[in-house]
Amino acid sequence: MTAHPATARAGGTAQEFLAGVRMLLRGLGLYLSNPRLMLFGLIPALISFALYLAAFGTLFYFISDIASWLTPFADGWEEGPQELVRLAVAIAVLGLFVLVGMLTFTAITLLIGDPFYEKISEAVENRYGGVPDEIDLPWHKTMRLSLADSIRLIGLTVICGIPLFVLGFVPVLGQTVVPVVAAFVGGWFLAVELTGFPFYRRGMRLADRRRVLRAHRPAALGFGVGVFVCFLIPLGAVLVTPAAVAGAALLSRRALGFPIEHR
């Protein structure tokens, strides 16, 4: 019996999504099997985490003043309703910071650790045959390209993230549909962000990345959603970012038609 075309497509999409998840798991395996690679990757992630933690601590310290500044209309209210409104605003501001932090952590970490992560990505590619006619860019030029592309991606992620954050307060919808949509939206941007190094190595920019990954969207989403879920775990972003860079090199090679198995 021949499978119905829609069923076949659904099965293929699911398989591709799982293939993307496997790229992350393989990246994690490569990362854990190389202690030197682990050390290279953890340093910039820890620096980035410390910066975000300091920023959050500063925001938390001044959150009462910020909530009061954002709600001048409540100055003349009775103490009970006033405190309730300002508490809600404070929670919203802190929640928005956490969401934007999650969406931008990878971009900032990759910028801080550009030379480190470039080495990780290159080591993974060399393990599976390297890149024919590789374009060897100096690290400072790669950083400039990465900065320009990251600014665009951060802008897009914030634009997409704020409406999702607001919808999160809608009863039922905010606790069911919105988290799933957020994982897929965030996962897509993470996949695009993390695959930068392999594409730069081939002389390809952000527009090329998006075009190639769109042609392999289920696999890109499987990889990105896996990273997004890992980032929800405390310290997950610090520990997983280097492995995600390794997995992104595998995802890029697969999407571009390069081998990802030992010959």
C-alpha positions in Angstrom: 0.0 0.0 0.0 1.4 3.4 -1.0 1.4 6.1 1.8 -0.8 9.1 1.3 1.4 12.1 0.0 0.4 14.3 3.0 1.4 11.5 5.4 4.6 10.9 3.6 5.4 14.7 3.8 4.5 14.8 7.5 6.8 11.8 8.1 9.6 13.4 6.2 9.2 16.7 8.1 9.3 14.8 11.4 12.4 12.9 10.4 14.1 16.1 9.3 13.2 17.8 12.6 14.7 14.9 14.5 17.7 15.0 12.3 18.2 18.6 13.4 17.9 17.5 17.0 20.6 14.8 16.4 22.9 17.5 15.0 22.8 19.2 18.4 23.3 15.9 20.2 26.3 15.1 18.0 27.7 18.5 18.6 27.3 17.9 22.4 29.2 14.5 21.9 32.0 16.2 20.0 32.2 18.9 22.6 32.3 16.6 25.6 34.9 14.3 24.0 37.4 17.1 23.7 38.4 18.8 27.1 40.4 21.5 25.3 37.4 22.3 23.1 35.3 22.5 26.3 37.7 25.0 27.9 37.8 27.2 24.8 34.0 27.3 24.7 33.2 27.9 28.3 35.3 31.0 28.8 33.3 33.4 26.5 30.0 31.9 27.6 30.9 32.5 31.3 31.9 36.1 30.5 28.7 36.7 28.7 26.7 35.1 31.5 28.4 37.3 34.1 27.5 40.4 32.1 23.9 39.4 31.8 23.7 38.5 35.5 25.2 41.9 36.5 22.7 43.7 34.3 19.8 41.7 35.7 21.0 42.4 39.3 21.2 46.1 38.5 17.7 46.1 37.0 16.4 44.2 40.0 17.9 46.7 42.4 16.2 49.6 40.7 13.0 47.8 39.7 10.8 49.7 42.2 12.0 53.1 40.9 11.5 51.9 37.3 8.0 50.6 38.0 7.1 53.9 39.7 8.5 55.9 36.7 6.5 53.7 34.3 3.2 54.2 36.2 2.9 58.0 37.0 -0.9 57.6 36.6 -0.9 55.6 39.8 0.7 58.3 42.0 -2.5 59.4 43.5 -4.0 56.0 44.0 -4.6 54.2 47.3 -1.7 52.2 48.5 -3.1 48.7 47.8 -4.1 49.2 44.1 -1.0 51.2 43.5 1.3 48.5 44.9 -0.5 45.8 42.9 -0.2 47.7 39.6 3.5 48.5 40.2 4.2 44.9 41.2 2.7 43.7 37.9 4.7 46.2 36.0 7.9 45.2 37.8 7.3 41.5 37.0 6.6 42.4 33.4 9.8 44.4 33.1 11.9 41.7 34.6 10.2 39.0 32.5 10.8 41.0 29.3 14.5 41.4 30.3 14.8 37.6 30.7 13.1 37.0 27.4 15.2 39.5 25.5 18.3 38.1 27.3 17.5 34.6 26.1 17.1 35.8 22.6 20.2 37.9 22.5 22.6 35.8 24.7 23.8 33.7 21.8 24.6 36.7 19.6 26.5 38.5 22.4 28.4 35.3 23.4 29.4 34.6 19.8 30.7 38.1 19.5 32.7 37.9 22.8 34.1 34.5 21.9 34.5 34.9 18.1 38.0 33.5 17.9 37.2 30.7 20.3 34.0 29.6 18.5 35.6 30.0 15.1 38.2 27.4 16.2 35.5 25.0 17.5 33.5 25.3 14.2 36.7 24.8 12.2 37.8 21.8 14.2 34.4 20.1 13.5 34.6 20.8 9.8 38.1 19.5 9.5 37.0 16.3 11.2 34.7 15.6 8.4 36.7 16.7 5.4 37.2 20.4 5.8 36.0 23.1 3.3 37.3 23.0 -0.3 38.4 26.5 -1.4 37.8 27.8 2.1 37.9 31.6 2.5 40.3 32.3 5.3 39.1 35.5 6.9 41.1 37.2 9.7 39.3 37.0 13.0 38.7 40.7 13.2 37.0 40.7 9.8 34.8 37.7 10.8 33.9 39.7 14.0 32.9 42.7 12.0 30.7 40.6 9.7 29.3 38.8 12.8 28.5 42.1 14.5 26.7 43.5 11.5 24.6 40.3 11.1 24.0 39.9 14.8 22.6 43.5 15.1 20.1 42.6 12.4 19.1 39.3 14.0 18.9 40.9 17.5 16.5 43.5 16.1 14.3 40.8 14.5 14.3 38.6 17.6 13.3 41.5 19.8 10.5 42.6 17.3 9.2 39.0 17.4 9.8 38.4 21.1 7.9 41.4 22.5 4.5 40.5 21.0 5.0 36.9 22.2 5.8 38.2 25.7 2.6 40.3 25.7 0.5 37.4 24.4 1.9 35.3 27.3 -0.4 37.1 29.7 -3.5 36.0 27.8 -5.3 33.3 29.8 -5.0 29.7 28.4 -3.4 30.9 25.1 -0.4 32.3 27.0 0.2 29.1 28.8 -0.3 26.7 25.9 0.2 28.0 22.4 2.5 30.9 23.0 5.3 28.9 24.7 5.4 26.5 21.7 5.4 29.3 19.2 8.1 31.1 21.2 10.3 27.9 21.1 9.9 27.7 17.3 10.5 31.4 16.7 13.4 31.5 19.1 14.8 28.2 17.7 14.8 29.5 14.2 16.7 32.6 15.1 19.2 30.5 17.2 19.8 28.2 14.2 20.4 31.2 11.9 22.7 32.8 14.5 24.8 29.8 15.3 25.5 28.8 11.7 27.3 32.0 11.0 30.9 30.7 11.1 30.5 27.8 8.6 28.8 30.2 6.1 31.5 32.9 6.5 34.1 30.3 5.8 32.4 29.8 2.4 32.1 33.5 1.7 28.3 33.5 2.5 26.4 36.1 4.5 23.2 36.3 6.5 20.9 36.4 3.4 22.6 33.2 2.1 22.2 31.5 5.5 18.5 32.3 5.7 18.0 31.1 2.2 19.8 27.8 2.7 18.2 27.1 6.1 14.7 27.9 4.7 15.3 25.1 2.2 16.0 22.8 5.2 13.6 24.4 7.7 12.5 21.3 9.6 16.1 20.3 10.3 17.0 23.9 11.2 14.0 24.1 13.5 14.8 20.7 15.2 18.3 22.0 15.9 17.2 25.4 17.0 14.3 24.3 19.2 16.7 21.8 20.9 19.1 24.6 21.7 16.2 26.9 22.9 15.0 24.2 25.3 18.5 23.6 26.6 18.8 27.4 27.3 15.7 27.2 29.5 17.7 25.0 32.0 19.6 27.0 34.6 23.2 27.6 33.3 22.1 25.7 30.1 23.1 28.6 27.9 26.6 28.6 29.3 27.2 24.9 29.1 25.4 24.3 25.7 26.5 27.2 23.6 29.9 25.7 22.6 28.2 22.3 21.8 25.6 24.3 19.8 28.4 25.9 17.8 29.8 22.4 17.0 26.3 21.1 16.1 25.7 24.2 13.9 28.8 23.3 11.9 27.3 19.8 11.3 23.9 21.3 10.4 25.5 23.7 7.9 27.5 21.0 6.3 24.4 18.9 5.9 22.4 21.8 4.5 25.1 22.7 2.0 25.7 19.1 0.8 29.0 18.4 2.6 29.6 15.0 4.3 29.0 14.7 8.0 30.2 11.2 8.4 33.8 9.8 8.4 34.8 8.5 5.1 
